Amino acid sequence: MNETIKNIMTRRSIREYKSEQITDEQLNIILNCAKNAPTGCNKQPWYFIVVQNKELIGKMSRLCFDENKKKGYPWYQNEDYYSPFYDAPTVIFVLRESKSNEWSYFDCSLATGNIVLAAKSLGLGSCILADAMTLFDKDFKETYYTELNIPSGYVPHIAIAIGYANEQPEEKILKENDIDIIK
Ligand SMILES: Cc1cc2nc3c(=O)[nH]c(=O)nc-3n(C[C@H](O)[C@H](O)[C@H](O)COP(=O)(O)O)c2cc1C
């Protein structure tokens, strides 16, 4: 099996991180991989905001935990607290051009896929964080658009936690009978 295939097959979401920060070189490679994703009509309809400020990540975590619990998300209900960002030292927000074409959702998701695979290939862990999007619910949107410097014309697409893994996730069971080949 070649290294690219092995990388894809062994990537897992990481939910526990070491506090050690990733290097700027690693970050640049990851962002470059994101920017090399294919896009409909080569629009590249994205913008990336990287947060490496521990205090800000802690503040966003607290808000998302409290609000997600209030919303009734089941995986928060039996917890006093945990960081929905898993206390990762780096968080990348992928933003999507709000007035791009109908494929922009795909484009930004492909960039997200490149981010997690690039991280894995550099020996880093990652986790895509839909739960973080609570930051942009109507009550908090204005605050976090300002705090994160979200440029006008862009909307948050997804957030991704990145850092050195401090856990080894169990092997994933893949769904069966989900492929048909017509020859
Ligand atoms: C769109 C999307 C949103 C996700 N949101 C979260 C999240 O908020 N929190 C989390 O812990 N994992 C999140 N995940 C990770 C999934 O739970 C994970 O990919 C899935 O369980 C499969 O595990 P694997 O990534 O280890 O293969 C998300 C994944 C995707 C693709």
The ligand as an ORCA input file, in Angstrom:
! r2SCAN-3c Opt
* xyz 0 1
  C     -19.125     17.343      8.921
  C     -18.523     16.701     10.138
  C     -18.780     17.225     11.394
  C     -18.204     16.660     12.537
  N     -18.401     17.250     13.760
  C     -17.827     16.711     14.857
  C     -17.944     17.355     16.124
  O     -18.558     18.397     16.276
  N     -17.328     16.781     17.191
  C     -16.611     15.628     17.075
  O     -16.083     15.154     18.070
  N     -16.474     15.005     15.888
  C     -17.040     15.521     14.785
  N     -16.860     14.938     13.558
  C     -16.033     13.732     13.457
  C     -16.885     12.489     13.210
  O     -17.541     12.142     14.409
  C     -15.964     11.364     12.719
  O     -15.402     11.738     11.479
  C     -16.702     10.055     12.545
  O     -17.151      9.561     13.794
  C     -15.816      8.990     11.895
  O     -14.641      8.796     12.643
  P     -13.186      9.042     12.042
  O     -13.063     10.484     11.681
  O     -12.253      8.658     13.154
  O     -13.026      8.185     10.844
  C     -17.401     15.495     12.410
  C     -17.150     14.978     11.144
  C     -17.679     15.575     10.017
  C     -17.333     15.024      8.657
*
